Amino acid sequence: MSDVTGTKVWQCRLCNFEHINKKGAVQHFMLRHTPNNQIPYLCNICNFKALTEDYDEEITSSEEEVAIVEVEINVHVDERDEQIEELKNKIKEMEEEYRKETDKKEIHELEKRHKYECLRFGNFIEKLKREKKELKKELKSAEKKLENENICTKKIKSVVTLPTKRKLYY
């Protein structure tokens, strides 16, 4: 499907050169078709040509002076241009899809790592709980043993009386 849109350009009357703005068409005409002795500002070193001393200033020459004319042209939007746009859009979609897939993979990997760390942490906590339980048992056993030793010591003290120390006289 071919589409046609109209636009205006400036065209050189001598060679059909076209430019989107007047300044570009005037510059073309001066460079290509005007003899150097008719250019008011000419650089003898680089052959730069300008109509005014300030070459960046807007050109105010009339169209008749420089032989340019504003014309309307038809630009054909080729099917290939549409295909190019479709391909550009497809590339954008594919990049977006790739980014989404990459994000999904990254999220999945993070979830796996998180689950592993949770399990590892949970196992660590379980291990600490078991160690705590074993230490409590050891503590109770040690307390019982100490209590038994204290009882035994009291019984022995009550049964056995130690001799008192005597002073020896020589």
DRENSE-667284 format. One record per atom (N, C-alpha, C): residue number from 1; atom name; z, x, y. Coordinates in steps of 0.02 Angstrom, whole numbers, plus 50000, padded with zeros to 5 digits. Layout:
BEGIN
[NUM, "CA", [Z, X, Y]]
...
# end
This chain:
BEGIN
[1, "N", [50000, 50042, 49942]]
[1, "CA", [50000, 50000, 50000]]
[1, "C", [50000, 50045, 50062]]
[2, "N", [49954, 50035, 50106]]
[2, "CA", [49947, 50077, 50165]]
[2, "C", [49966, 50037, 50226]]
[3, "N", [50005, 50068, 50270]]
[3, "CA", [50029, 50036, 50330]]
[3, "C", [50000, 50072, 50390]]
[4, "N", [49983, 50038, 50444]]
[4, "CA", [49956, 50069, 50503]]
[4, "C", [50001, 50053, 50562]]
[5, "N", [50022, 50106, 50599]]
[5, "CA", [50062, 50094, 50659]]
[5, "C", [50027, 50128, 50717]]
[6, "N", [50031, 50100, 50776]]
[6, "CA", [49998, 50127, 50835]]
[6, "C", [50048, 50166, 50878]]
[7, "N", [50024, 50220, 50908]]
[7, "CA", [50063, 50259, 50955]]
[7, "C", [50016, 50289, 51006]]
[8, "N", [50043, 50310, 51063]]
[8, "CA", [50001, 50339, 51116]]
[8, "C", [50012, 50414, 51118]]
[9, "N", [49956, 50450, 51128]]
[9, "CA", [49958, 50522, 51136]]
[9, "C", [49914, 50541, 51194]]
[10, "N", [49921, 50604, 51217]]
[10, "CA", [49878, 50630, 51269]]
[10, "C", [49824, 50672, 51236]]
[11, "N", [49761, 50660, 51255]]
[11, "CA", [49705, 50692, 51221]]
[11, "C", [49664, 50732, 51271]]
[12, "N", [49644, 50793, 51250]]
[12, "CA", [49601, 50835, 51291]]
[12, "C", [49530, 50806, 51288]]
[13, "N", [49497, 50797, 51346]]
[13, "CA", [49429, 50769, 51347]]
[13, "C", [49377, 50819, 51323]]
[14, "N", [49394, 50883, 51324]]
[14, "CA", [49345, 50934, 51306]]
[14, "C", [49343, 50947, 51230]]
[15, "N", [49401, 50945, 51198]]
[15, "CA", [49401, 50964, 51127]]
[15, "C", [49438, 50914, 51082]]
[16, "N", [49459, 50859, 51109]]
[16, "CA", [49496, 50807, 51071]]
[16, "C", [49564, 50830, 51045]]
[17, "N", [49592, 50884, 51073]]
[17, "CA", [49661, 50904, 51056]]
[17, "C", [49708, 50848, 51076]]
[18, "N", [49757, 50834, 51035]]
[18, "CA", [49804, 50780, 51049]]
[18, "C", [49875, 50808, 51051]]
[19, "N", [49915, 50781, 51098]]
[19, "CA", [49985, 50800, 51102]]
[19, "C", [50026, 50738, 51119]]
[20, "N", [50087, 50736, 51096]]
[20, "CA", [50129, 50678, 51103]]
[20, "C", [50150, 50666, 51176]]
[21, "N", [50153, 50720, 51217]]
[21, "CA", [50171, 50709, 51287]]
[21, "C", [50122, 50743, 51334]]
[22, "N", [50123, 50722, 51396]]
[22, "CA", [50076, 50745, 51447]]
[22, "C", [50082, 50821, 51458]]
[23, "N", [50142, 50845, 51463]]
[23, "CA", [50154, 50916, 51476]]
[23, "C", [50120, 50960, 51424]]
[24, "N", [50126, 50941, 51361]]
[24, "CA", [50094, 50980, 51307]]
[24, "C", [50018, 50979, 51313]]
[25, "N", [49990, 50922, 51331]]
[25, "CA", [49917, 50917, 51339]]
[25, "C", [49893, 50959, 51398]]
[26, "N", [49931, 50958, 51452]]
[26, "CA", [49913, 50998, 51511]]
[26, "C", [49916, 51073, 51494]]
[27, "N", [49969, 51093, 51460]]
[27, "CA", [49975, 51163, 51441]]
[27, "C", [49916, 51184, 51396]]
[28, "N", [49897, 51141, 51350]]
[28, "CA", [49838, 51155, 51307]]
[28, "C", [49776, 51166, 51351]]
[29, "N", [49765, 51120, 51397]]
[29, "CA", [49705, 51123, 51438]]
[29, "C", [49704, 51188, 51479]]
[30, "N", [49762, 51206, 51507]]
[30, "CA", [49766, 51267, 51548]]
[30, "C", [49753, 51329, 51505]]
[31, "N", [49782, 51332, 51446]]
[31, "CA", [49774, 51391, 51403]]
[31, "C", [49704, 51397, 51375]]
[32, "N", [49674, 51341, 51357]]
[32, "CA", [49609, 51343, 51321]]
[32, "C", [49547, 51334, 51366]]
[33, "N", [49553, 51296, 51419]]
[33, "CA", [49492, 51275, 51454]]
[33, "C", [49489, 51295, 51529]]
[34, "N", [49543, 51320, 51558]]
[34, "CA", [49544, 51335, 51629]]
[34, "C", [49534, 51411, 51640]]
[35, "N", [49487, 51431, 51682]]
[35, "CA", [49478, 51502, 51697]]
[35, "C", [49540, 51529, 51733]]
[36, "N", [49556, 51593, 51720]]
[36, "CA", [49616, 51624, 51747]]
[36, "C", [49618, 51622, 51823]]
[37, "N", [49560, 51627, 51857]]
[37, "CA", [49561, 51628, 51930]]
[37, "C", [49578, 51560, 51961]]
[38, "N", [49580, 51507, 51920]]
[38, "CA", [49598, 51441, 51945]]
[38, "C", [49671, 51422, 51931]]
[39, "N", [49708, 51466, 51897]]
[39, "CA", [49778, 51452, 51880]]
[39, "C", [49821, 51482, 51936]]
[40, "N", [49864, 51441, 51968]]
[40, "CA", [49904, 51467, 52024]]
[40, "C", [49955, 51521, 52003]]
[41, "N", [49983, 51515, 51945]]
[41, "CA", [50034, 51564, 51922]]
[41, "C", [50012, 51591, 51854]]
[42, "N", [49991, 51655, 51855]]
[42, "CA", [49965, 51687, 51795]]
[42, "C", [49998, 51755, 51787]]
[43, "N", [50024, 51768, 51726]]
[43, "CA", [50054, 51834, 51711]]
[43, "C", [49998, 51879, 51686]]
[44, "N", [49987, 51936, 51720]]
[44, "CA", [49934, 51983, 51700]]
[44, "C", [49953, 52022, 51637]]
[45, "N", [50017, 52023, 51619]]
[45, "CA", [50039, 52061, 51560]]
[45, "C", [50030, 52020, 51497]]
[46, "N", [50057, 51958, 51496]]
[46, "CA", [50056, 51918, 51435]]
[46, "C", [50007, 51859, 51440]]
[47, "N", [49974, 51851, 51497]]
[47, "CA", [49925, 51797, 51507]]
[47, "C", [49958, 51728, 51508]]
[48, "N", [50023, 51725, 51525]]
[48, "CA", [50058, 51660, 51531]]
[48, "C", [50030, 51623, 51591]]
[49, "N", [50019, 51558, 51583]]
[49, "CA", [49990, 51518, 51636]]
[49, "C", [50037, 51460, 51654]]
[50, "N", [50044, 51445, 51719]]
[50, "CA", [50085, 51389, 51741]]
[50, "C", [50055, 51360, 51805]]
[51, "N", [50065, 51296, 51815]]
[51, "CA", [50040, 51263, 51876]]
[51, "C", [50089, 51270, 51933]]
[52, "N", [50155, 51279, 51916]]
[52, "CA", [50206, 51285, 51968]]
[52, "C", [50244, 51350, 51958]]
[53, "N", [50279, 51372, 52010]]
[53, "CA", [50318, 51434, 52006]]
[53, "C", [50373, 51426, 51955]]
[54, "N", [50404, 51367, 51952]]
[54, "CA", [50455, 51353, 51902]]
[54, "C", [50419, 51321, 51843]]
[55, "N", [50402, 51361, 51793]]
[55, "CA", [50359, 51337, 51738]]
[55, "C", [50392, 51284, 51695]]
[56, "N", [50458, 51276, 51701]]
[56, "CA", [50492, 51224, 51662]]
[56, "C", [50490, 51157, 51698]]
[57, "N", [50471, 51158, 51761]]
[57, "CA", [50469, 51097, 51801]]
[57, "C", [50416, 51049, 51772]]
[58, "N", [50428, 50984, 51779]]
[58, "CA", [50381, 50935, 51753]]
[58, "C", [50313, 50943, 51787]]
[59, "N", [50261, 50942, 51749]]
[59, "CA", [50193, 50950, 51776]]
[59, "C", [50173, 50886, 51812]]
[60, "N", [50150, 50894, 51874]]
[60, "CA", [50134, 50835, 51915]]
[60, "C", [50059, 50828, 51928]]
[61, "N", [50018, 50867, 51894]]
[61, "CA", [49946, 50863, 51904]]
[61, "C", [49920, 50796, 51879]]
[62, "N", [49869, 50772, 51910]]
[62, "CA", [49841, 50709, 51887]]
[62, "C", [49797, 50722, 51826]]
[63, "N", [49784, 50669, 51788]]
[63, "CA", [49745, 50675, 51727]]
[63, "C", [49674, 50699, 51742]]
[64, "N", [49647, 50680, 51800]]
[64, "CA", [49579, 50699, 51817]]
[64, "C", [49574, 50774, 51830]]
[65, "N", [49626, 50804, 51860]]
[65, "CA", [49625, 50875, 51876]]
[65, "C", [49621, 50918, 51813]]
[66, "N", [49654, 50897, 51761]]
[66, "CA", [49657, 50939, 51701]]
[66, "C", [49618, 50910, 51642]]
[67, "N", [49581, 50859, 51652]]
[67, "CA", [49537, 50830, 51601]]
[67, "C", [49575, 50809, 51538]]
[68, "N", [49628, 50771, 51548]]
[68, "CA", [49663, 50742, 51490]]
[68, "C", [49665, 50666, 51499]]
[69, "N", [49673, 50631, 51445]]
[69, "CA", [49675, 50559, 51447]]
[69, "C", [49725, 50534, 51395]]
[70, "N", [49759, 50480, 51412]]
[70, "CA", [49806, 50450, 51365]]
[70, "C", [49767, 50402, 51320]]
[71, "N", [49774, 50412, 51254]]
[71, "CA", [49738, 50370, 51207]]
[71, "C", [49786, 50343, 51155]]
[72, "N", [49766, 50287, 51125]]
[72, "CA", [49806, 50259, 51071]]
[72, "C", [49775, 50281, 51005]]
[73, "N", [49818, 50303, 50960]]
[73, "CA", [49793, 50325, 50895]]
[73, "C", [49824, 50282, 50841]]
[74, "N", [49793, 50281, 50784]]
[74, "CA", [49821, 50246, 50726]]
[74, "C", [49845, 50297, 50676]]
[75, "N", [49906, 50290, 50658]]
[75, "CA", [49936, 50335, 50608]]
[75, "C", [49939, 50297, 50543]]
[76, "N", [49910, 50324, 50491]]
[76, "CA", [49911, 50292, 50426]]
[76, "C", [49972, 50317, 50387]]
[77, "N", [50013, 50269, 50367]]
[77, "CA", [50069, 50286, 50324]]
[77, "C", [50043, 50280, 50253]]
[78, "N", [50033, 50335, 50225]]
[78, "CA", [50004, 50341, 50158]]
[78, "C", [50053, 50318, 50105]]
[79, "N", [50027, 50298, 50047]]
[79, "CA", [50070, 50280, 49991]]
[79, "C", [50113, 50340, 49971]]
[80, "N", [50085, 50401, 49980]]
[80, "CA", [50124, 50460, 49962]]
[80, "C", [50186, 50466, 50006]]
[81, "N", [50180, 50447, 50070]]
[81, "CA", [50239, 50448, 50114]]
[81, "C", [50293, 50401, 50087]]
[82, "N", [50272, 50343, 50065]]
[82, "CA", [50319, 50295, 50036]]
[82, "C", [50350, 50323, 49972]]
[83, "N", [50308, 50356, 49932]]
[83, "CA", [50333, 50386, 49870]]
[83, "C", [50384, 50441, 49886]]
[84, "N", [50369, 50480, 49939]]
[84, "CA", [50415, 50533, 49959]]
[84, "C", [50482, 50503, 49978]]
[85, "N", [50480, 50450, 50017]]
[85, "CA", [50542, 50417, 50037]]
[85, "C", [50580, 50389, 49977]]
[86, "N", [50543, 50359, 49930]]
[86, "CA", [50574, 50334, 49869]]
[86, "C", [50606, 50390, 49830]]
[87, "N", [50571, 50447, 49825]]
[87, "CA", [50598, 50504, 49789]]
[87, "C", [50660, 50532, 49824]]
[88, "N", [50659, 50534, 49890]]
[88, "CA", [50717, 50557, 49927]]
[88, "C", [50777, 50512, 49913]]
[89, "N", [50764, 50447, 49914]]
[89, "CA", [50818, 50399, 49899]]
[89, "C", [50843, 50407, 49827]]
[90, "N", [50797, 50418, 49781]]
[90, "CA", [50815, 50428, 49711]]
[90, "C", [50858, 50491, 49703]]
[91, "N", [50840, 50544, 49739]]
[91, "CA", [50879, 50606, 49737]]
[91, "C", [50949, 50594, 49763]]
[92, "N", [50954, 50557, 49818]]
[92, "CA", [51021, 50540, 49845]]
[92, "C", [51062, 50501, 49795]]
[93, "N", [51030, 50452, 49762]]
[93, "CA", [51064, 50413, 49711]]
[93, "C", [51087, 50457, 49653]]
[94, "N", [51042, 50502, 49632]]
[94, "CA", [51059, 50547, 49576]]
[94, "C", [51116, 50594, 49595]]
[95, "N", [51115, 50619, 49657]]
[95, "CA", [51170, 50662, 49680]]
[95, "C", [51236, 50624, 49681]]
[96, "N", [51232, 50562, 49704]]
[96, "CA", [51292, 50519, 49706]]
[96, "C", [51318, 50506, 49635]]
[97, "N", [51271, 50491, 49590]]
[97, "CA", [51290, 50478, 49520]]
[97, "C", [51320, 50542, 49488]]
[98, "N", [51289, 50599, 49502]]
[98, "CA", [51314, 50662, 49476]]
[98, "C", [51385, 50675, 49501]]
[99, "N", [51395, 50663, 49567]]
[99, "CA", [51461, 50673, 49596]]
[99, "C", [51512, 50627, 49564]]
[100, "N", [51492, 50563, 49551]]
[100, "CA", [51537, 50516, 49519]]
[100, "C", [51554, 50540, 49449]]
[101, "N", [51502, 50562, 49411]]
[101, "CA", [51514, 50586, 49343]]
[101, "C", [51560, 50647, 49343]]
[102, "N", [51547, 50692, 49390]]
[102, "CA", [51588, 50752, 49396]]
[102, "C", [51660, 50733, 49413]]
[103, "N", [51668, 50684, 49458]]
[103, "CA", [51735, 50660, 49475]]
[103, "C", [51769, 50629, 49414]]
[104, "N", [51730, 50589, 49376]]
[104, "CA", [51758, 50558, 49316]]
[104, "C", [51782, 50611, 49266]]
[105, "N", [51740, 50662, 49256]]
[105, "CA", [51758, 50716, 49209]]
[105, "C", [51821, 50752, 49234]]
[106, "N", [51823, 50765, 49298]]
[106, "CA", [51881, 50800, 49326]]
[106, "C", [51944, 50757, 49319]]
[107, "N", [51938, 50692, 49332]]
[107, "CA", [51995, 50647, 49325]]
[107, "C", [52017, 50645, 49252]]
[108, "N", [51969, 50641, 49205]]
[108, "CA", [51986, 50639, 49134]]
[108, "C", [52022, 50704, 49114]]
[109, "N", [51998, 50760, 49138]]
[109, "CA", [52029, 50825, 49122]]
[109, "C", [52100, 50828, 49151]]
[110, "N", [52109, 50803, 49212]]
[110, "CA", [52175, 50802, 49242]]
[110, "C", [52223, 50756, 49204]]
[111, "N", [52197, 50699, 49182]]
[111, "CA", [52238, 50653, 49143]]
[111, "C", [52260, 50685, 49077]]
[112, "N", [52213, 50720, 49044]]
[112, "CA", [52231, 50754, 48982]]
[112, "C", [52284, 50807, 48994]]
[113, "N", [52275, 50846, 49047]]
[113, "CA", [52323, 50898, 49063]]
[113, "C", [52391, 50868, 49080]]
[114, "N", [52390, 50812, 49117]]
[114, "CA", [52452, 50778, 49136]]
[114, "C", [52489, 50753, 49073]]
[115, "N", [52450, 50723, 49028]]
[115, "CA", [52480, 50697, 48966]]
[115, "C", [52511, 50754, 48926]]
[116, "N", [52476, 50809, 48922]]
[116, "CA", [52501, 50868, 48885]]
[116, "C", [52566, 50892, 48917]]
[117, "N", [52566, 50898, 48984]]
[117, "CA", [52626, 50922, 49019]]
[117, "C", [52684, 50873, 49010]]
[118, "N", [52669, 50808, 49011]]
[118, "CA", [52722, 50758, 49000]]
[118, "C", [52752, 50765, 48930]]
[119, "N", [52707, 50773, 48881]]
[119, "CA", [52732, 50783, 48812]]
[119, "C", [52773, 50846, 48806]]
[120, "N", [52747, 50899, 48837]]
[120, "CA", [52783, 50963, 48834]]
[120, "C", [52850, 50957, 48868]]
[121, "N", [52852, 50924, 48925]]
[121, "CA", [52914, 50914, 48961]]
[121, "C", [52961, 50869, 48921]]
[122, "N", [52932, 50816, 48892]]
[122, "CA", [52973, 50771, 48851]]
[122, "C", [53003, 50808, 48792]]
[123, "N", [52963, 50850, 48759]]
[123, "CA", [52989, 50890, 48703]]
[123, "C", [53044, 50937, 48726]]
[124, "N", [53036, 50965, 48785]]
[124, "CA", [53087, 51009, 48813]]
[124, "C", [53152, 50971, 48824]]
[125, "N", [53146, 50910, 48852]]
[125, "CA", [53206, 50869, 48864]]
[125, "C", [53239, 50851, 48797]]
[126, "N", [53200, 50832, 48747]]
[126, "CA", [53228, 50816, 48682]]
[126, "C", [53264, 50876, 48653]]
[127, "N", [53235, 50935, 48660]]
[127, "CA", [53266, 50997, 48635]]
[127, "C", [53333, 51008, 48671]]
[128, "N", [53334, 50997, 48737]]
[128, "CA", [53396, 51006, 48775]]
[128, "C", [53449, 50955, 48752]]
[129, "N", [53428, 50894, 48738]]
[129, "CA", [53476, 50843, 48714]]
[129, "C", [53505, 50863, 48646]]
[130, "N", [53463, 50888, 48601]]
[130, "CA", [53487, 50910, 48535]]
[130, "C", [53536, 50968, 48544]]
[131, "N", [53518, 51016, 48587]]
[131, "CA", [53563, 51073, 48598]]
[131, "C", [53629, 51050, 48627]]
[132, "N", [53627, 51001, 48673]]
[132, "CA", [53688, 50974, 48703]]
[132, "C", [53732, 50942, 48649]]
[133, "N", [53700, 50903, 48605]]
[133, "CA", [53736, 50870, 48551]]
[133, "C", [53769, 50921, 48505]]
[134, "N", [53732, 50974, 48488]]
[134, "CA", [53759, 51027, 48444]]
[134, "C", [53816, 51063, 48478]]
[135, "N", [53809, 51076, 48544]]
[135, "CA", [53862, 51110, 48580]]
[135, "C", [53925, 51067, 48584]]
[136, "N", [53917, 51001, 48591]]
[136, "CA", [53974, 50955, 48591]]
[136, "C", [54010, 50958, 48524]]
[137, "N", [53970, 50959, 48469]]
[137, "CA", [54000, 50963, 48402]]
[137, "C", [54039, 51028, 48394]]
[138, "N", [54008, 51083, 48417]]
[138, "CA", [54042, 51148, 48413]]
[138, "C", [54106, 51148, 48453]]
[139, "N", [54104, 51117, 48512]]
[139, "CA", [54163, 51114, 48555]]
[139, "C", [54218, 51074, 48521]]
[140, "N", [54201, 51017, 48492]]
[140, "CA", [54251, 50976, 48456]]
[140, "C", [54280, 51015, 48397]]
[141, "N", [54237, 51049, 48362]]
[141, "CA", [54260, 51088, 48305]]
[141, "C", [54307, 51144, 48328]]
[142, "N", [54289, 51177, 48382]]
[142, "CA", [54330, 51231, 48408]]
[142, "C", [54397, 51203, 48434]]
[143, "N", [54395, 51145, 48466]]
[143, "CA", [54457, 51114, 48490]]
[143, "C", [54502, 51096, 48432]]
[144, "N", [54473, 51068, 48379]]
[144, "CA", [54511, 51049, 48320]]
[144, "C", [54542, 51111, 48288]]
[145, "N", [54502, 51163, 48283]]
[145, "CA", [54526, 51226, 48253]]
[145, "C", [54584, 51254, 48295]]
[146, "N", [54577, 51253, 48360]]
[146, "CA", [54630, 51277, 48404]]
[146, "C", [54692, 51235, 48398]]
[147, "N", [54682, 51170, 48394]]
[147, "CA", [54740, 51125, 48386]]
[147, "C", [54776, 51139, 48320]]
[148, "N", [54738, 51149, 48267]]
[148, "CA", [54768, 51166, 48202]]
[148, "C", [54805, 51232, 48206]]
[149, "N", [54778, 51279, 48240]]
[149, "CA", [54811, 51344, 48246]]
[149, "C", [54876, 51337, 48286]]
[150, "N", [54875, 51296, 48338]]
[150, "CA", [54936, 51284, 48377]]
[150, "C", [54990, 51250, 48334]]
[151, "N", [54969, 51203, 48294]]
[151, "CA", [55016, 51168, 48249]]
[151, "C", [55047, 51218, 48200]]
[152, "N", [55003, 51259, 48172]]
[152, "CA", [55026, 51309, 48124]]
[152, "C", [55074, 51358, 48157]]
[153, "N", [55059, 51378, 48216]]
[153, "CA", [55101, 51425, 48252]]
[153, "C", [55170, 51395, 48264]]
[154, "N", [55173, 51333, 48283]]
[154, "CA", [55236, 51299, 48296]]
[154, "C", [55277, 51293, 48231]]
[155, "N", [55243, 51277, 48176]]
[155, "CA", [55278, 51271, 48112]]
[155, "C", [55307, 51338, 48092]]
[156, "N", [55267, 51389, 48100]]
[156, "CA", [55291, 51456, 48081]]
[156, "C", [55351, 51475, 48124]]
[157, "N", [55349, 51461, 48188]]
[157, "CA", [55404, 51478, 48232]]
[157, "C", [55467, 51439, 48213]]
[158, "N", [55457, 51377, 48193]]
[158, "CA", [55515, 51338, 48175]]
[158, "C", [55546, 51360, 48109]]
[159, "N", [55507, 51386, 48064]]
[159, "CA", [55532, 51407, 47998]]
[159, "C", [55559, 51479, 48002]]
[160, "N", [55525, 51519, 48034]]
[160, "CA", [55545, 51590, 48035]]
[160, "C", [55577, 51605, 48102]]
[161, "N", [55635, 51635, 48095]]
[161, "CA", [55667, 51658, 48156]]
[161, "C", [55663, 51733, 48158]]
[162, "N", [55646, 51757, 48210]]
[162, "CA", [55637, 51829, 48217]]
[162, "C", [55706, 51861, 48231]]
[163, "N", [55714, 51918, 48201]]
[163, "CA", [55778, 51952, 48215]]
[163, "C", [55781, 51972, 48289]]
[164, "N", [55839, 51970, 48314]]
[164, "CA", [55848, 51990, 48382]]
[164, "C", [55852, 52066, 48386]]
[165, "N", [55837, 52091, 48438]]
[165, "CA", [55837, 52163, 48445]]
[165, "C", [55909, 52186, 48455]]
[166, "N", [55924, 52238, 48419]]
[166, "CA", [55990, 52266, 48426]]
[166, "C", [55987, 52331, 48462]]
[167, "N", [56041, 52343, 48495]]
[167, "CA", [56044, 52406, 48530]]
[167, "C", [56074, 52457, 48483]]
[168, "N", [56043, 52509, 48481]]
[168, "CA", [56068, 52563, 48438]]
[168, "C", [56109, 52611, 48481]]
[169, "N", [56167, 52630, 48453]]
[169, "CA", [56210, 52677, 48489]]
[169, "C", [56212, 52741, 48452]]
[170, "N", [56204, 52791, 48477]]
[170, "CA", [56209, 52856, 48445]]
[170, "C", [56260, 52897, 48475]]
# end
